[in-house]
Amino acid sequence: TKILIPSETSSGERRVSATPEAVKKLKSLGCDVYIESSAGKLSGFSDLSYEESGGIIINNFNQKIWSEADLIFCVQTPSNDNLTKLKKGAVLLGLLNPYGNKELLRIINSNKISALSLELLPRISRAQSSDVLSSQANIAGYKAVLLAASELDRYFPMLMTAAGTVQPAKVVVLGGGVAGLQAVATAKRLGAIVFVSDIRPAVKEQVESLGARFIELPEVEEKPGEAGGYAKAVTPEFLTKQKATLTKYLSEADVAICTAQVLGKKAPVLIDLPMIEKMRPGAVVIDLAVSQGGNCEGTKSNETIMKDGVKLIGAGELPSSVPYDASSLYAKNLTSLITPFIKDGVIKLDKEDELISGCLLSDEGVVLQNKVFEN
Ligand code: NAD
């Protein structure tokens, strides 16, 4: 099996899909691993370190190398130009962002590619070591708090100094999934008082065990639903009441970290402009849901916008800002998923396996999950 580790070409992407440690593992399975020169440079892995792990460095991946590959690791989808060089049955593995991507659909179909999209990996216990969404969300939650702390005009911890006592910062975390819980833990470590809103009842106990306070949900007839551990979209009536409750907490907050998402849907807008008006000038909102439309009205990807003195930061690409650990965890996730399907150096996907069938978009070009491309 020839495995390619190409340089990432998407703008702002600093991660790499395999580390030297992952290359060593893949070599031990009998594969040949080709790394594009400097692919690991932005995440702290030198060409030499890949070579020392048994990888083969190639200056620029040309037509020949792409066309001979059996398995391609990537963080984000390679360019259409490179995808069209792939041979029939080549396996593409990464965060392919297939939602509504008709061009990707066309290429994997016409080039007969087998595409594994990690966004679709089932969230079952056996999948935990391969769960890219979790490993990257964890980093995003952590970094969001550091970003907020550096942008805030106040301390996070309570301090008793000779010049007087400094009160701890108040942080509201919207969404207590993987990113949200890591944001809670990080903000607590920095000494803030933390409040969390989520619509899944299981989250209450989780945030309380981290020392944060759960914001009780409004009383409505139709309770918000949950499927496969994921939240379902709430009704407009619920959302209106939830926002009324949140207004009170946000008006006293210094920081809001927005992580609320609904799988395959637009993120709920939990902070609107009238709510921002009631926040204190100097407060900071970090919106991690910005690429799904955002939890806060007016946030834009990779931009800081001032609104009524509040800093609104659209932070959709935080994992890439911690590229060494993000890449290390990502590479471990990928090798853990693919290892059981490589025997004596030959890759053979078991389509009956729940993890593979969950994220296999296409099998040698036959599209298996048409619906995903329609979103
Ligand atoms: P996510 O990114 O899809 O959503 C983040 C959070 O937003 C969720 O907790 C969700 O309930 C919340 N949310 C949605 N609408 C909201 C609203 N209106 N107001 C407030 N909060 C709202 O979620 P995630 O971080 O990917 O985690 C989803 C679930 O999967 C969690 O239960 C998590 O523990 C579970 N999980 C399981 C595994 C596993 O067993 N392999 C791995 C990772 C996560």
Boltz pocket constraint, residues with backbone or C-beta under 6 A from the ligand:
constraints:
  - pocket:
      binder: B
      contacts: [[A, 122], [A, 123], [A, 124], [A, 125], [A, 126], [A, 127], [A, 128], [A, 131], [A, 133], [A, 134], [A, 137], [A, 174], [A, 175], [A, 176], [A, 177], [A, 178], [A, 179], [A, 180], [A, 197], [A, 198], [A, 199], [A, 200], [A, 203], [A, 228], [A, 229], [A, 230], [A, 231], [A, 232], [A, 234], [A, 259], [A, 260], [A, 261], [A, 262], [A, 263], [A, 268], [A, 270]]
      max_distance: 6.0
